[in-house]
Amino acid sequence: MPSEELSKRIKCLPDVLGSLAADPGIENSIRSADASRDALESLYPLDGVEKSALEDYRKDWLSRYVYNSNAMEGSTLSLPDTELVLDGEFLPTDGPARYVFAAKGCADGMETVRRFAKENRPLDTNAILTLHQITALDVQPALRGTFRPYGYAVRIRDTRVKTADPLEIWDDVDALVSTINTCNAHPILRASGFHAMFENIHPFADGNGRTGRQILNWMLLRAGYAPICIRHDTGREYMNCLERWQVYDDPAPLISIISKYIVHEHDSIGDIIKGIRESAEDEPGLPG
């Protein structure tokens, strides 16, 4: 059956997001994220050594991102195994091969996200389908890059969230995309709201969480923020934050956790740059 409540939430999302800026807690979360971004930007431009160090960090970040995002969905690949898989050096023999495909797909999807952001590609339904097709490499080919077929209902485990009826998915996703693209709320609010409603729709047969986190990072990158890596050991907290918004109309927990991860990423990158500069200042001068 169509979820009238979900469709209503999507329709009312701009008004909800517009009202959140007046919430002191949410305002503080966003202010902290913006301040961390501004502090990082103040360190630019970078020299060659700093750029090289950040490339190393980005490679390490991608492994952690793939590991954590897939671990939340049940992958048993360890972080070291994930690193080796992404380097093309190792194929684990003690776990399902689909987890290897999931790792490769998630990594390729994140690189696609970075390209989309660099090209300033607008968020649309076709782009979402493309991201799923690339990311969900472990899913049956017939189900990749296509929304759930008629009769394919899904439930989000251990939650009270009611997902969209397959017949309503196209309309709900199109409405959500249009709503977000025409909303003037703060970028973090827009990204958080889209993420909550996208996961509520749960448009795919599998790979919704991974694809949703790719889109979340795409929206953050387009707005000038660093992409975030949500740790799998906080997965229950993250899922609870989503459910608080989707079921109980309480957006603050999700906005808070996303903002905290943004601050963490900016601070981590900033610490690398500052560490390099402090080391250079401490080096003794060359003899004349």
N, C-alpha and C positions, 0 to 999 in steps of 0.2 A: 504494500500500500504506500502511496506517496506520503512523504513526511511534510505535512503542512507547516509544522513548527520549524523545521529546518529551512524551508523556503522563506518563511517569515524572518528568520534570523539573518539570512543573507540579504534580504531586501532592506532590513533596518540597520545593517552594518554601518553605513556611513554616519547615521545619527549616533549610534553607540560609540563609534570611534571618536566622533567630534566631541562627545561629552566627557571622554576619559581624560582629556588634557587638564581638566579642572580637579582631578583626583590627586591629592598631595603625594600619595605613595607612588602612583604611576608617574607623576611629573618628576619625582626624584629619581626613579629608575631611568627614565629617558634622559634626564639631565646628566646623570653619571655616564651613560653610554656616549652621549654627545661630547662630553668633556674628555673622555678617553680617546675618542676619535680626533678631536682637535689637538690633544697633546701629541698624538702620534704624527699627525700632519705637520706639526711644528718642527719635527726632526728632519723633514725632507728639505732639499734633495739629498740623495744618498751617493756615496762614492762607490767605486768598483768593489771594494772589499765588503762593504755593507750590503750591496746588492747580491753578492755571491752568498753571503750568510743568510739572507732572507730567502734565497732560492733553496738553500738546504733546509731551512725551516719549513718552507712550503711543501717540500717533498715529505718531510717528517709529518707535517700536519695532515697531508692527504692520507698517509697510511693510518694515522690515528682516527681520522674521520671515517674512512672506509671500515676499519675494524669496529669502531663503536656503533656506527649506524647499522651495520649488519648484525652485530652481536645483539642489539635490541630486538632483532627479528628472528633470533634463534641460531645464528651462525656459530659454529664451534671453532672457527679459525682463531688462533691466538694472534696477538699483535705481531710477534716475530714472523709467524707464517704468512700473515697478510703482507708484511713488508717484502718477503721473498717472492710471493706471488706477483705483486705489483712490479717487481724487478724482473720477472720472467725467469727466475732462477730455480724455482722449487714448486712442486705440486704435492701437497700432503696426501698421504695414502691411508691415513687413519680416520678420514671423515668423508661425508658425501661430496661428490664432485661439484654439486650445485653451489656449494659455498665458495668454491674457487671462481665459478662464473659470476656469482653475486658480487665478489670482491672486484673483479675486473669491470663489471658493469657499473658499480657504484663509482669507481675511480674515473671511468670514461664519462659518466654522467656529470661528475663534478667538473671535469675539464670542459665539458660542453657548457655548463653553467657559467664558467669564467669567460668563455668565448661569447656567449649570449650577452653577458654584462658588458664586456669590452665593446661589442658592436652596438650596445644600447638597444638591443632587440626588445620590442614591446612584449609584455606578457599576453599570451593568447592561448586558446584551447589547443591549437595545433602544436604549439611549442611544448605544452604540457604532455601531449601524446608522444612527441618526439623524445622528451626526457625520460618518460617511462619506458619506451622501447629500448633506449640505450642503457638505462639503469638496471632494469629488471631482467638482466641477461639470463638469470636462472629460471625464469618463468617460461611456461610453454609458449612457443612461438606464436600460436594463434591468439594468445591472450596478451601479448606484448604490444604496447602502443595502441590499445583499444580499450574502451570502457567495458565494464561488466556487462555481459549479455543478459538478455531477458531470462528471468528465472534464477539468476546467479546472485542470491542474497548473501550478504556477509555480516558478521557481528564483530565488534571490537571486544576482544577477550577481557573479562573482568571489569567491564564498565557498563553503565546504563545508557550509553550512547546509541541512538537509533540512526543507522546509516540510510542513505538515499535509496529509494526504490530504483532498480535498473532503468525503468522507463522515464525516470525524472533526472537521471544523471546529466545528460547533455544540457538540459535546461538549467539545472542548478549550477553546473560548472560555468556555462556561458554567463549566467547572471552574476556569479561571484567574480569572474574576471572583469566584466563590465563595471560592476560596483566598485571594485578596488581601483581600476584604472581611472575612474572619474572622481575618486574620493580625494579630498585635500588634507586628510589627517597626516600627522607626523609619520615618516617612513617606517619607524619601528612599530607603530600602532597598525599601520596598513599591513606590514609583513606578518605581524602576530595574528591579526584578525583573519587574514587570508589563510594562514596555516591552520588555525583552529577550525574554520569552516571547511577547508579542503579535506582535512582528516575526518571531519564529521560526515561529509558526503561519501568518502571512501570509494572513489569512482572505479578503482581497478579490482580485478579478481585477486591480485597479490601485488606487493611492492608499493603500497600506498604510503607507508611511513617513510621509506627511503626516498621515494619521489617527492613527497611533501617536504622533506628536509632539504632536498636539492632546490626546490622552488623557493623555500625560505631563504636560503643562502643567495640565490639569484637576486631576490628582492633586496637583500642587505647590500650586496655588492653594487647594485645599480644606484643605491643611495649613498655610496661612499664608505660603507662599513666593511670590516673584515668578515669573512664567512666564519661561522661558528661550528664547533664540534661538541655535540651534546654527548656526554659520557654515558655509556650503557649502564654503569652502576648507579646512575641517577635516573634510569629509565622509568622506574615506577613513579618517582616524583614528577617527571616530565609528563607522563601519561595522566597523572592526577591533575596536573595543571591544565592540560587540554580538556579533560572532562569537566573541570570547574567552569570553564567557559561554555562548553557545548551543552551542558545539562543544567547548570545552576546559574548561568548568566554572571559569572564572576571572572572577568578577564585579568584581574591584577596578578594572580600567580604566574600565568604564562608570560605576560609582559615582563615581569620581574626576572624570571629565569632566563629569558632570551637576552634581556639587557645585561645581566650578570655575565653571561657567556661572551657577549660583545666586549665588555670591559676587560675580561680575562684575555681575549685574543689581542686586543690593542696593547694592553700592558705587556704581554709576552713579547710581541714584536718590538715594542719600544725598548724593553730591557735588553734585547739583543743589540740594537743600534747603540744604545747608551753604553753598553759594556764594551763594544768595540772602540768607541771614542775615548772612554776612560783608559783603556789599555794603551791606546796610542799616546795619550797625554803622559802616561807613566813611563814610557820607554825613554831611556837616556838618549841624549842627542848624539849624533854622529861626530866623531873627532874631526877637527878642521885640518 
